């Protein structure tokens, strides 16, 4: 029989949630300013501006490079997170992100060093990807294992609302930068948001160093001990759950299409919206998401993870089609309204619930590995969804309906994953990821 997990010290769940929120916000500020720059700045600064379409395609591909690096980072960071603890990984990922982002702001341009410039850009982007690979999994594990059993959805949602906060901060920083005169923007203005990552790293380090390790991990260490090879245990006991998380993580394609491709499309010559106005769409949608995410997560604590997640996955397939259509009309009020509905409200249902939904599939000894590896493989596909969208959109980049159908197709695997998963919102923390003898005797499947 499993020993009940010890209770967290008074105030520690809130402290863990706050550390996850602030750390994720700072971490993903760094990550998302790259997305804005890849859509608006880098095609001219790092690539051949004599061929704008190819330059944009290559720039968006560098955005996806970080996602390709994330599965590799997940293998290493997941392994050490399940062996040495959640806290140490949280501190490491934050520092790595801060350093790599600062270096991007210092890079020479193509005009200065030729093809070496995009090569250095890709290397820095890889470091960002490795950092992000361990960030959400470690923060989610930390908050889930500190949270009261009946409020795990609410507390783990702070990691994702922090992510949205970081995206909001990145957008707000880029609004005045994008408004600079073209000469200043392309010479030094775009560098400023990246340089600010120094402050990001310092603040995040101070906050996370004061956080205690989780009671569940300390109990695991003191009783059964940590797994020597968490990956081996994970693949032996949780193969189907890893596949579910990989499929579920494809829902992140909605975010990357909204954040990067839609921004590039709306500001292209075929539509002609201004950079600043479209950045405000993202900013206001994220403000709404900050309120919607904990509300959806609280609802999942009452009615379950699966129904709330399904609302987000199915709804995103529909509302992203409406959002891209609104952009194609050139109507800014309609674009603003549907952007807030699609990203701020509907997508937040899946986005706010997946930290608890995925984390509750695994036991304490492999939770960080399971979440990191599963999400990062899925996120790798989601990262390159932007590149595929740019190709699907045609030579003029204006075939928005094909991109909308592509995005909807990527929402199908998350729906299947959710329908085939166990409902876990009422399972005690110490029983999460523990299979009964009857379940253990049966082969794992992922069919609904």
N, C-alpha and C positions, 0 to 999 in steps of 0.2 A: 504494500500500500504506500502511496506517495505521502511524504511528510508535508504538511501544510506549509506553504511559503511564509516566511516571517514577514510581519508587517513593516512597512517603511517607517522610519522615524517621523514624528509629527512635522508637517510642513514640507517633507522631502518630495512628495509627489508634485506639489506645486513648483518647488525649486527645480525639479528635473524637467517639468514641462516648460518652465521659463527659459532654462538653459538650452533646451532643444529648440524652442522658438527663436531665441535670439541668435544662437549659433547657426541654425539653418538659414535664417534671414540674411546673416552676414555672408555665409558660404554661398548662397544662391544669388546674392547681389553680384558677386564676382562672376558666377556662371552665366547669368542672364545679360550682363552688360556686353558680354561677348556676342550673344545672340543679336542684340540691337546693332552692334557694330558690324557684324557679319552681313546684315541686311542693308545697312545704310552707308557704311564707311569703307570697309575692307575691299570691296570690288575695285575701288579707285586707288587705294593706298598700297595694296599688296599684290594686285594682279594687273593684267594687261588691259588698260582702260580703252584701248583701240577696239576691243571686242566686248562691249558691255554685257551681252547675254552670257558669254562664256565666263567672264570675270565674276558675274553674279553667281553662276552655277558653282564655280570653284570655291568661292567664298562661303557659300552655304554648305559645301561639302566639308570645309574645315570645321564648321559647327558640328557636323556629325562625327568628326574624328574623335572627339572626346567620348562620345557614346561607344565607339568601337573599343576604346581603351578601358572602359568601365568594367567589362567582364573580367579582364585580367586583374585590375585592381581589386575587384570583389573577391577573387580567389585568395589573394594574399591578405587583404584586410579582414575578410570574413574569418579566415583561419586564426589570425592573431586576436581578433575581437572575441572569439569563443574560447581562447586560451588565456589571454592576459586581462581581459575585461573590456567593457564598453567605453569607459571613461578615457583610457589612453588612446583608443582609436579616434574618439571624438576630437581630442586635442590635436592629434597628428594631422587629421584630414583638414582641419581649419587652417593650420599653419601652412600646409602644402598649397592649399588653394590661394591663400593670401600672397605667397611668394611668387607663384606662377602667374597670377593675374598682374601683379606689379611689373613683372618682367615683360609682359605683353605691351604695357604702356611705354617701355623703354626700347622697343624693337626699332631697328632701321627700316625704312620703307623700300619698296621695289626700286624707286628712282635712285636710292642711295647705294644699294648693294645688289640689285638685280634679283635673280631667282633665290638667293640665300634668304631673302626676307620672308617669303611664304614658308620656307623650310623651317625657319626658327619659330614662325607663328604656329605651325603644326606641332612642333615639339612642346611648346608651352601649353597648347590645347590638350595634348596627351596628359600632361601633368594635372591639368584641371580635371580631366576625366577620371584619373586614378583617385584623386581626392574625393570627388563626388561619389565614387563607387562605395566608399565606406561611410559617408556622412549620414545619409538617411537611415541606413540599416542600423548603425550604432545608436543614433538618436532615437529611433523608433523602439529599439530594444531597451534602451535606458528608460524611456517614459512608460512603456508597457509594463516592465518589471517593477517599476515603482508605484504604478497606479493601483487604486482600489479595484477589486475584481469587477464590480458592477459599473465602473466608469472608465474602463480601459479605452473605449472608443473615443471618449471626450479628451482624455489626457494625451493619447498618442496623436490626435489630430493637430496638436500644437506644432508638431514637426512640419506638417504640410502647410499650416497657416503661416508658419515661419518662412517656408519656401515662397509662398505667395507674397509675404511681406518683403522678401529680398527682391522678388521680381518687381514689385511696386517701387521699391527704393531705386532699383536700377533704371526703371523707366523715368522716374522723376528726375534723376540725375541727368539722364540723356535729353530730356526736353529742352533745358536751356543750352546744352551743348549743341543739339541739332539746330537751334535757332541762330547760332553764330554765323557770321559771314563765311561763305564757302572757303575762302583762302585760309582763315583762321581755323575753321573746323578740320580741314584736311591736313593742316600742318601740325598744330599742337592741341587743338581743342578736344579731339577724340581721345587723347592720352589721359586727360585728367581723371575720368571715372576709374580707369585702371590703376592710377597711382593712389587713389584713395583706399585701395585694398590694404595698405599698410595699417591704417587706422582700424580696418576691419579685423585684421589678424590680431592686433594688440587687444582690442576690446573682447573678442571672442575667446582669446587665451585666458584672460583674467576671469571671465565668467565660468568657463568650463573647468578650470583648475580647482574651483571651490566645490564642485559637485561630488557627492559620495557615489561609490560603486553600488549597484543594485543589490537588495537583499537576496533575490533569487539567484544571482550569479555567485554571491558569496556563499550561499548555502550549497550550491552545486559544487563549488570548490572544496568546501569543508566535508562534504559527505561522500558523494560518488566520485568526485574529482572531475576535472575537465577532460574532454576527449583529446587524445594525442593527435588524432587526425580527424577533425570535425567533418571534413569533406567525405571521408569514407563512411562515417556514421550517417551523414545526411543522405548520401546516395543509397545506403542500405535500408534506411527506415522511412525516408520522406521523398522518394523519387516522384511520386504522383503530385505531391504538394509543390515541389520545385517546378514541375511542368505547369501547374496551375498558376503559379506566380509569374513565370515567364510569359504565359499567355495573357494574364491579367495586366501585366506591366505595359502591354502594347497600348493601353488606354492613354499613355503619355504622349502618343502621337497627336492627340487632340491639342495638347499644350504646345508642342513644337510647331505644328501647322499654324495655330493661332498666333503664336509669338513671333515667328520668323517668316514663314512663307506669306501669310496674309499681310504682314507689314510690308514686305517687299512688293507684293502685288498691288496693294492699295496706293503705294507711292510711285508706282511705275508710270510711264507715259500713257499707258492704255486707260488708266483710271484717273491719275493726276491729283490724288489727295496729298496734303502737305505732311511732312514728317511729324511735325509737332502735333497736329490734330490726331493722327493715328496713334501716336504714343500716348495721348490722353485716353484713347479708347482702352488701351491696355491698363493704364493706371487706374481708371475708374472701375474696370472689371475686376481688378485685383482688390480694390477697396471693398467691393461687394463680397468677393470671395473670402476676405478676412472674417466677415461676419457669418457667411454661409457655411463655411467648413466646420466650425465647432457645433453649429446647429444640426447639420446633417449627422455628425458623429454622435451627438447626444441622442438623436433619434435612433441611431443604430444600437445604442446601449439598451433601448427599450424594445425595439421590434426585430432586431437582428442585423447582421452585416450584409447578408446577401440581398435583401430587397432594396436597401438604400444604394448599394453598389450598382445593382442592375438599373435603377432609375438613372444614375449618372452615365452608365455605358450606353444604354439604348437612347437616352435623351441627347447625348452628345452627338451621336450619328445623325440625328435629325436637325439639331440646332446649328451644327457647324455648316450644314448645307445652306440653311437660311442666312447665316452670317456671311458666307462667301458670296451668296447671291446679292445681299445688301451692298457689299463692296462694289460688285459689278455694276450696280445702278448708279454709283457715284453720289448717292444720298448719304451725307454724313450723319444726320440725325438717326436715320434708319440703321446705319452701320453701328453707331454708338449704342443704340437700344439693344440690337440683337447681339452685339459683342458682349454686353453686360449679362444678358440672359444666358447665352451659350457658355461663356467661360466663367463668369462670376457666380452664376446660380447652378446651372445644370451640371457642368463638369465638376463642380465642387462636391457633388454627392459622391462620386467615385473617388475623387481626390482626397476627400476628408476621411473616408472609411478604409481605404486600402492599408494604411499603416497598422491598424488593429486587425483587419481581416487577414492580411498576409502573415503578420507576426504570430497570430494565434494558431497558425497551422503547425508551428514547430515547437519542440521542447527547448528548455533553457540552454542545453549544452550545444545546440546547433542553430539557435534562433538567428544569430547575426549572420552566420554563413548562409543559411537558407534564404533570408531576406536579401542579402547582398547579391548572391549569385543569381537568384531568380529574377530580381528586379533589374539588375544591370544587363542581363542578356536581353530582356524585353525592351529596356530603355535603349539599348544599342540599335535595335531595329527602329525604334521611335525617333532616335536622333537622325538617322538617315532618311526618315520619311520626308524631311524637308527637301533633300536632294532629289528623291524620287518625284516629289510634287513639282519641283522645278522642271523636270523632264516631261512629266505628264502634261504640264500646262502648255506645252507646245513652244515653237520658236519665238512666238510673241509673248509668251508667259501669261496669257489671258484666258486659258481654258479652265475657268474656275470650277465648272460642273464636274469635270473629270477628277479634279483634286478633291472635291466634296465626296464623290463616290469612293475614291481611294481611301479617304479618312473614315468613311462609314464602314468600309470593308475591314479596316484595322480595329474596329470596335466589336467585331463578331467574336474573335477569340476570347476577349475578356468576358463576354456574356456566357460563352460555353464554360469557361473556367469557374465563374461564379455559380452557375447552375449545378456543376458537379462537385462543388466544395461542401464540406460540413459546416453547419451553423455553430459558431463557437462563443457567441456573446454571453452565454450563461455558464460556460465551463469554468471551474475554478482555475486560477493561474497555475497552480502546481500540477494540474491535469492536462494542460495544453500540450498538444503534440504527442501525448502518450496513447498509444494504441492498445485496445483491449486484446486479450488472448485470442478472441474470435477474429478480430480484425487482422491481427498479426499473422494468422494462419491463412488468410486470403490474399491473393495477389492484388497489388495496387492497380487501379485503373483510373482513367481520367474522363470516362464517358459519363454523360449526364444520366 
